[in-house]
Amino acid sequence: MTAAGQYVIDEKGNKVAVLLPLAEYEHLKEDLHDLAMVAERRDEGTISLAELKKRVL
């Protein structure tokens, strides 16, 4: 976490939440989305470079 992040604590001093700059929060959301996409596609087969070129071009 960056130095700009702050913890929210309860009356017993336990950390219960974190305040982050909005840009950092958005970056974390993007990372989470990317990880979800990787997990979703984990069982897909691979293709050769030649096949990829055929599909793209």
Summary of the structure (lengths in Angstrom):
residues: 57
radius of gyration: 20.0
end to end distance: 42.0
largest distance: 61.9
contacts: 92
relative contact order: 0.12
helix: 47%
strand: 16%
